[in-house]
Amino acid sequence: MKKEFKPIKNRRELFKSVLRYATLGLLGATGGAAIVKRRKLIREHVCINSGICRGCEVFEKCSLPQALSIKENPA
């Protein structure tokens, strides 16, 4: 009974795999951090759109003072 072993990766393939997965992990962590930061700012009632209310996607639900004043006086 003879066991067949998986072929051993050479050094170049190993470095490529490590670099690929490290890059994917870094991109995932960066994206996750951006999402967490945005949610934290919304929860703390900090404007996420730099005070530009007209084009903001959460303008209708926003309860910040600047958005409320624009809703009251649209002109």
Backbone as numpy.savetxt, mean C-alpha at the origin, in Angstrom:
# Nx Ny Nz CAx CAy CAz Cx Cy Cz
16.21 -50.90 -4.87 15.38 -49.74 -4.87 16.27 -48.49 -4.87
16.13 -47.71 -5.89 16.99 -46.55 -6.06 16.17 -45.28 -5.89
16.62 -44.37 -5.02 15.92 -43.11 -4.83 16.41 -42.09 -5.84
15.46 -41.35 -6.38 15.84 -40.27 -7.29 15.80 -38.96 -6.52
16.89 -38.27 -6.54 16.99 -37.00 -5.85 16.65 -35.86 -6.78
16.14 -34.79 -6.19 15.89 -33.59 -6.97 17.23 -32.99 -7.38
17.28 -32.43 -8.56 18.56 -31.84 -8.98 18.92 -30.65 -8.07
20.17 -30.55 -7.73 20.66 -29.48 -6.87 20.84 -28.22 -7.72
20.35 -27.11 -7.20 20.49 -25.85 -7.92 21.95 -25.39 -7.86
22.37 -24.78 -8.94 23.71 -24.22 -8.88 23.66 -22.86 -8.20
24.78 -22.26 -7.98 24.88 -21.03 -7.21 24.13 -19.88 -7.88
24.21 -19.77 -9.18 23.54 -18.69 -9.90 22.02 -18.78 -9.75
21.47 -19.97 -9.88 20.03 -20.15 -9.71 19.59 -19.85 -8.29
20.40 -20.20 -7.32 20.10 -19.91 -5.93 20.04 -18.40 -5.69
21.03 -17.66 -6.20 21.05 -16.21 -6.03 19.86 -15.55 -6.74
19.50 -16.06 -7.92 18.35 -15.51 -8.63 17.06 -15.72 -7.83
16.92 -16.90 -7.27 15.71 -17.19 -6.48 15.64 -16.32 -5.23
16.78 -16.21 -4.54 16.80 -15.39 -3.32 16.49 -13.94 -3.66
17.10 -13.41 -4.72 16.85 -12.03 -5.11 15.40 -11.81 -5.53
14.83 -12.76 -6.26 13.44 -12.65 -6.70 12.48 -12.59 -5.51
12.66 -13.51 -4.57 11.74 -13.55 -3.44 11.97 -12.39 -2.46
13.19 -11.93 -2.35 13.46 -10.76 -1.51 12.80 -9.52 -2.11
12.87 -9.38 -3.43 12.24 -8.25 -4.11 10.72 -8.30 -3.96
10.15 -9.48 -4.13 8.70 -9.62 -3.95 8.28 -9.30 -2.52
9.06 -9.75 -1.56 8.76 -9.44 -0.16 8.85 -7.96 0.13
9.86 -7.30 -0.43 10.02 -5.86 -0.23 8.86 -5.08 -0.86
8.45 -5.47 -2.06 7.31 -4.80 -2.70 6.03 -5.02 -1.90
5.82 -6.22 -1.41 4.64 -6.51 -0.61 4.63 -5.73 0.69
5.79 -5.64 1.34 5.87 -4.89 2.60 5.64 -3.40 2.37
6.18 -2.86 1.28 6.00 -1.45 0.97 4.52 -1.14 0.68
3.89 -1.99 -0.10 2.48 -1.80 -0.39 1.61 -1.92 0.85
1.93 -2.88 1.68 1.18 -3.05 2.94 1.34 -1.87 3.86
2.56 -1.34 3.93 2.81 -0.16 4.78 2.04 1.05 4.28
1.96 1.21 2.96 1.22 2.34 2.40 -0.27 2.23 2.72
-0.81 1.04 2.63 -2.23 0.84 2.93 -2.50 1.10 4.41
-1.63 0.58 5.27 -1.81 0.79 6.71 -1.71 2.27 7.07
-0.77 2.98 6.45 -0.62 4.41 6.72 -1.86 5.19 6.30
-2.39 4.87 5.14 -3.58 5.57 4.65 -4.77 5.33 5.58
-4.96 4.10 6.00 -6.07 3.78 6.92 -5.90 4.49 8.26
-4.65 4.59 8.72 -4.39 5.26 9.99 -4.72 6.75 9.88
-4.35 7.38 8.77 -4.65 8.80 8.58 -6.15 9.04 8.50
-6.86 8.17 7.84 -8.32 8.31 7.75 -8.95 8.16 9.14
-8.48 7.19 9.90 -9.02 6.96 11.24 -8.74 8.14 12.16
-7.59 8.80 12.00 -7.22 9.94 12.84 -7.80 11.26 12.31
-8.60 11.19 11.28 -9.24 12.36 10.66 -8.22 13.37 10.17
-7.23 12.86 9.46 -6.24 13.71 8.81 -6.53 13.63 7.31
-6.49 14.77 6.64 -6.78 14.80 5.21 -5.73 13.99 4.45
-6.19 13.06 3.62 -5.28 12.22 2.86 -5.06 12.77 1.46
-5.73 13.85 1.12 -5.67 14.39 -0.24 -5.07 15.79 -0.24
-4.31 16.13 0.73 -3.61 17.42 0.83 -4.56 18.62 0.76
-5.75 18.48 1.28 -6.69 19.59 1.34 -7.41 19.90 0.05
-7.28 19.07 -0.97 -7.98 19.29 -2.24 -9.28 18.50 -2.17
-10.35 19.17 -1.81 -11.61 18.48 -1.52 -12.42 18.15 -2.77
-12.35 18.96 -3.77 -13.24 18.76 -4.93 -13.02 17.41 -5.62
-11.80 16.97 -5.77 -11.54 15.72 -6.47 -11.35 14.54 -5.56
-11.63 14.72 -4.28 -11.37 13.66 -3.31 -12.43 12.56 -3.42
-11.98 11.33 -3.28 -12.90 10.20 -3.41 -13.77 9.99 -2.17
-13.40 10.56 -1.04 -14.19 10.41 0.18 -14.85 11.73 0.59
-15.00 12.63 -0.35 -15.55 13.95 -0.05 -16.95 13.88 0.53
-17.79 13.02 0.00 -19.18 12.93 0.47 -19.27 12.45 1.92
-18.35 11.59 2.34 -18.37 11.05 3.70 -17.48 11.83 4.67
-16.69 12.75 4.14 -15.69 13.43 4.96 -16.34 14.36 5.98
-15.79 14.34 7.20 -16.32 15.20 8.26 -15.26 16.16 8.79
-14.21 16.37 8.02 -13.18 17.34 8.42 -13.71 18.76 8.24
-13.22 19.70 9.03 -13.74 21.07 8.98 -13.67 21.71 7.59
-12.59 21.49 6.87 -12.46 22.09 5.55 -13.51 21.54 4.58
-13.75 20.26 4.62 -14.76 19.64 3.74 -16.16 20.10 4.14
-16.42 20.22 5.42 -17.74 20.70 5.86 -18.00 22.12 5.41
-16.98 22.98 5.45 -17.17 24.36 5.02 -17.41 24.44 3.51
-16.78 23.58 2.75 -17.00 23.55 1.31 -18.39 23.02 0.99
-18.85 22.05 1.74 -20.20 21.52 1.52 -21.27 22.57 1.82
-21.03 23.39 2.86 -21.99 24.44 3.21 -21.97 25.59 2.22
-20.80 25.97 1.75 -20.65 27.09 0.81 -19.98 26.59 -0.47
-20.74 26.04 -1.40 -20.11 25.46 -2.60 -19.48 26.49 -3.54
-19.79 27.74 -3.39 -19.22 28.75 -4.29 -17.86 29.13 -3.89
